[in-house]
Amino acid sequence: MESLIRYVATECRYEIESYTQYVKDICSRLESRGMISYMLSEPSCTKKVAQLPDSGGRRISYEIMYSIAICGISYTWYIDMDFFERQTGTELRININSKTYLLGIEDGYMLKLQQVIEDCIGSDWGTFVRIVDAYSDMLNTLLYPDFHRVENSCRRLVSGIMTNVYGAMWWKNGESSSSGDFAVWDDTVFGMNIMDFEKIMTSEWEHTFSRYLPEDYMDNFHKLADGYRMVLHNHRSDKKFYMDMKKIIETINRETVTRLWDIEDKI
């Protein structure tokens, strides 16, 4: 089952006398914070112990299975907690899954579950890192088609304006080529992306693009490029970031398409 949330924790700040009690305490905290309607595993967690063949240590595994009712619908969740005892210290891995829960932009439960888990456990460990976040991945995936759409509009805009100023082979000829800013690009604009367009417009803003575009266009484009870079590098997105990027993308795309009508008529 693919993880919806996954954590790795190392450098425990104190010696855990009983892993079983540690896990049960976490169950109690989850229940007290309204994350669990009722337990499905009896006892509250199941335990397995296995030797680690390569390091000589051992792995102590627990599975917490519970149900949570959301808007009258019950969802089954699984929290797997694996303690790895090695000579270098103890490592905790947490995998959180659900076969029945469906993620959505307006998700509330999983985000709250993340926060409660981090509140309950995070301070116990020197390093506590979330390495899988399905909600963030979903938001980033939803943004990709919007980035693609605005990127194509910007490709037409940049190519149209630069063609007006430098000619059809603007990335090879004239001042744009000799300046060095465009010398490293291939002989096509088709492979350029939002970050390339940001570089072109920034270097040519005063001389070229300011004659065609309003002053706030470049400010918004920097925000667009920043968001594009963050999504490409697996930014941990939340609903605010997603909505902010949707707004920026729509603003840039609307302004770009509006300007294209005039620019492409002159080419």
C-alpha positions as CSV (number, residue, x, y, z in Angstrom):
1,M,0.0,0.0,0.0
2,E,1.5,3.3,-1.0
3,S,2.1,5.8,1.8
4,L,0.0,8.9,2.1
5,I,2.4,10.3,4.7
6,R,5.8,9.0,5.7
7,Y,8.3,10.2,8.3
8,V,11.8,9.3,9.3
9,A,13.1,10.2,12.8
10,T,16.6,9.8,14.3
11,E,18.5,10.9,17.3
12,C,15.9,10.2,20.0
13,R,16.3,12.8,22.8
14,Y,15.8,10.2,25.6
15,E,15.9,6.4,26.1
16,I,12.5,4.8,25.2
17,E,12.0,2.2,27.9
18,S,9.1,0.5,26.2
19,Y,8.3,0.9,22.5
20,T,4.9,-0.7,23.1
21,Q,4.0,1.9,25.7
22,Y,5.4,4.7,23.5
23,V,3.1,3.6,20.7
24,K,0.1,3.2,23.0
25,D,0.7,6.8,24.3
26,I,0.6,8.0,20.8
27,C,-2.7,6.2,20.2
28,S,-4.1,7.9,23.3
29,R,-3.0,11.3,22.1
30,L,-4.6,10.7,18.7
31,E,-7.8,9.7,20.3
32,S,-7.8,12.7,22.6
33,R,-7.3,15.0,19.7
34,G,-10.2,13.6,17.8
35,M,-8.2,11.7,15.2
36,I,-9.6,8.3,16.0
37,S,-13.3,7.3,16.3
38,Y,-12.5,3.7,17.4
39,M,-9.7,1.3,17.3
40,L,-9.9,-1.7,14.9
41,S,-6.7,-3.5,16.0
42,E,-6.8,-5.5,19.3
43,P,-4.8,-4.7,21.3
44,S,-4.4,-1.1,20.3
45,C,-1.3,-2.0,18.3
46,T,0.2,-5.2,17.0
47,K,3.9,-6.0,17.5
48,K,6.4,-7.9,15.4
49,V,10.2,-8.3,15.9
50,A,12.7,-9.2,13.2
51,Q,16.5,-9.2,13.1
52,L,18.4,-6.9,10.7
53,P,20.7,-9.2,8.8
54,D,23.2,-6.6,7.7
55,S,23.7,-4.6,10.8
56,G,23.1,-7.1,13.6
57,G,20.3,-4.9,15.0
58,R,16.6,-5.5,15.1
59,R,13.4,-4.1,13.8
60,I,10.4,-3.7,16.1
61,S,7.2,-3.1,14.1
62,Y,3.8,-1.9,15.2
63,E,0.6,-1.5,13.3
64,I,-2.2,0.8,14.5
65,M,-5.5,0.3,12.6
66,Y,-8.4,2.5,13.4
67,S,-11.5,4.1,11.9
68,I,-12.5,7.8,11.7
69,A,-15.9,9.0,10.8
70,I,-16.0,12.1,8.6
71,C,-19.3,13.6,7.5
72,G,-21.0,10.3,8.4
73,I,-18.6,8.2,6.4
74,S,-16.1,5.8,8.1
75,Y,-12.6,5.6,6.8
76,T,-10.0,3.0,7.8
77,W,-6.5,4.2,8.5
78,Y,-3.2,2.4,9.2
79,I,-0.2,3.8,11.0
80,D,2.9,1.6,10.8
81,M,5.7,2.5,13.3
82,D,9.0,0.7,12.8
83,F,11.8,1.1,15.3
84,F,15.3,0.1,14.0
85,E,17.8,-0.6,16.6
86,R,21.4,-0.3,15.3
87,Q,24.8,0.3,16.9
88,T,24.6,3.9,15.7
89,G,21.3,4.5,17.6
90,T,17.5,4.1,17.1
91,E,15.7,5.1,14.0
92,L,11.9,5.5,13.7
93,R,10.0,5.2,10.5
94,I,6.3,6.0,10.2
95,N,4.0,5.1,7.3
96,I,0.5,6.3,7.3
97,N,-2.0,4.9,4.8
98,S,-5.7,4.5,4.0
99,K,-7.3,2.3,1.4
100,T,-10.6,4.2,1.5
101,Y,-9.8,7.8,2.1
102,L,-9.9,10.1,-1.0
103,L,-7.8,13.2,-1.1
104,G,-9.2,16.5,-2.2
105,I,-8.1,20.2,-2.3
106,E,-10.4,21.0,0.6
107,D,-8.8,18.1,2.7
108,G,-9.0,18.7,6.4
109,Y,-8.5,15.4,8.2
110,M,-5.1,14.4,6.7
111,L,-3.6,17.8,7.3
112,K,-4.8,17.8,10.9
113,L,-3.5,14.3,11.3
114,Q,0.0,15.4,10.1
115,Q,-0.1,18.3,12.6
116,V,-1.1,16.1,15.5
117,I,1.5,13.4,14.7
118,E,4.2,16.1,14.5
119,D,3.1,17.7,17.7
120,C,3.0,14.3,19.5
121,I,6.3,12.9,18.2
122,G,8.5,15.6,16.7
123,S,9.9,17.0,19.9
124,D,11.1,13.5,21.0
125,W,13.6,13.3,18.1
126,G,16.6,15.4,17.1
127,T,15.7,14.9,13.4
128,F,12.1,14.4,12.3
129,V,11.5,14.6,8.6
130,R,8.4,14.2,6.5
131,I,9.6,12.5,3.3
132,V,6.2,11.6,1.7
133,D,3.2,14.0,1.6
134,A,0.5,12.8,-0.8
135,Y,-1.6,16.0,-0.3
136,S,1.3,18.2,-1.4
137,D,2.1,15.9,-4.3
138,M,-1.6,16.1,-5.4
139,L,-1.6,19.9,-5.4
140,N,1.7,20.1,-7.3
141,T,0.4,17.6,-9.9
142,L,-2.8,19.7,-10.3
143,L,-0.7,22.8,-11.0
144,Y,1.4,21.1,-13.8
145,P,-1.3,21.5,-16.5
146,D,-1.8,25.2,-15.6
147,F,2.0,25.8,-15.7
148,H,2.0,24.1,-19.1
149,R,-0.8,26.3,-20.4
150,V,0.7,29.6,-19.3
151,E,4.1,28.5,-20.5
152,N,2.8,28.0,-24.0
153,S,1.1,31.5,-23.9
154,C,4.4,33.0,-22.7
155,R,6.3,31.3,-25.4
156,R,4.2,32.9,-28.0
157,L,4.4,36.3,-26.2
158,V,8.2,36.3,-25.9
159,S,8.8,35.0,-29.4
160,G,6.4,37.5,-30.8
161,I,7.9,40.5,-29.1
162,M,11.5,39.5,-29.7
163,T,10.6,38.8,-33.4
164,N,9.2,42.3,-33.7
165,V,12.4,43.8,-32.3
166,Y,15.2,41.5,-33.6
167,G,13.6,39.5,-36.4
168,A,12.4,35.9,-36.8
169,M,15.8,34.4,-35.8
170,W,16.1,36.6,-32.7
171,W,17.8,33.9,-30.6
172,K,20.7,33.9,-33.1
173,N,20.9,37.3,-34.7
174,G,21.5,40.9,-33.7
175,E,22.0,42.3,-30.2
176,S,20.2,39.5,-28.5
177,S,22.7,37.0,-29.7
178,S,25.9,39.0,-29.2
179,S,24.9,40.0,-25.7
180,G,25.6,36.4,-24.5
181,D,22.3,36.1,-22.7
182,F,20.8,33.9,-25.5
183,A,24.0,32.3,-26.9
184,V,23.6,29.0,-25.0
185,W,20.1,28.2,-26.3
186,D,19.2,25.9,-29.1
187,D,17.9,27.1,-32.4
188,T,14.3,26.8,-31.2
189,V,12.2,28.4,-28.6
190,F,10.0,25.3,-28.3
191,G,12.2,23.8,-25.6
192,M,12.3,27.0,-23.4
193,N,10.5,27.0,-20.1
194,I,9.1,29.6,-17.7
195,M,12.6,30.2,-16.1
196,D,14.1,30.8,-19.6
197,F,11.4,33.4,-20.3
198,E,12.0,35.0,-17.0
199,K,15.6,35.5,-17.9
200,I,14.9,36.9,-21.3
201,M,12.2,39.3,-20.1
202,T,14.4,40.5,-17.2
203,S,17.4,41.2,-19.4
204,E,15.3,42.8,-22.1
205,W,12.7,44.5,-19.9
206,E,13.8,48.2,-20.3
207,H,14.8,47.9,-23.9
208,T,12.0,45.8,-25.2
209,F,9.3,44.3,-23.1
210,S,8.3,47.4,-21.1
211,R,7.0,48.9,-24.4
212,Y,4.4,46.1,-24.6
213,L,3.6,45.1,-21.1
214,P,2.3,46.9,-17.9
215,E,4.7,47.5,-15.1
216,D,3.3,44.9,-12.7
217,Y,3.6,42.1,-15.3
218,M,7.2,41.4,-14.5
219,D,6.5,41.4,-10.7
220,N,3.8,38.8,-11.3
221,F,6.1,36.8,-13.6
222,H,8.8,36.6,-11.0
223,K,6.2,35.1,-8.6
224,L,5.2,32.7,-11.4
225,A,8.8,31.6,-12.0
226,D,9.4,31.2,-8.2
227,G,6.3,29.0,-7.9
228,Y,7.4,27.0,-11.0
229,R,10.8,26.3,-9.5
230,M,9.3,25.3,-6.2
231,V,6.9,22.8,-7.8
232,L,9.7,21.3,-10.0
233,H,11.7,20.8,-6.8
234,N,8.9,19.0,-5.0
235,H,7.9,21.9,-2.8
236,R,5.8,21.0,0.2
237,S,2.7,22.7,-1.1
238,D,-0.4,23.6,1.0
239,K,-3.8,25.0,0.0
240,K,-2.6,28.6,0.4
241,F,0.3,28.1,-2.0
242,Y,-1.9,26.3,-4.4
243,M,-4.6,29.0,-4.5
244,D,-1.9,31.8,-4.7
245,M,-0.3,30.1,-7.7
246,K,-3.7,29.5,-9.4
247,K,-4.3,33.3,-9.1
248,I,-0.9,34.2,-10.4
249,I,-1.1,31.8,-13.3
250,E,-4.6,33.1,-14.3
251,T,-3.4,36.8,-14.0
252,I,-0.3,36.1,-16.2
253,N,-2.2,34.1,-18.7
254,R,-5.0,36.6,-19.0
255,E,-2.6,39.5,-19.5
256,T,-0.5,37.5,-21.9
257,V,-3.3,36.4,-24.1
258,T,-4.7,39.9,-24.2
259,R,-1.4,41.3,-25.4
260,L,-0.9,38.5,-27.9
261,W,-3.8,39.7,-30.1
262,D,-2.0,43.0,-30.8
263,I,1.5,41.6,-31.0
264,E,0.9,38.6,-33.4
265,D,-1.1,40.9,-35.8
266,K,2.2,42.8,-36.3
267,I,4.4,39.9,-37.0
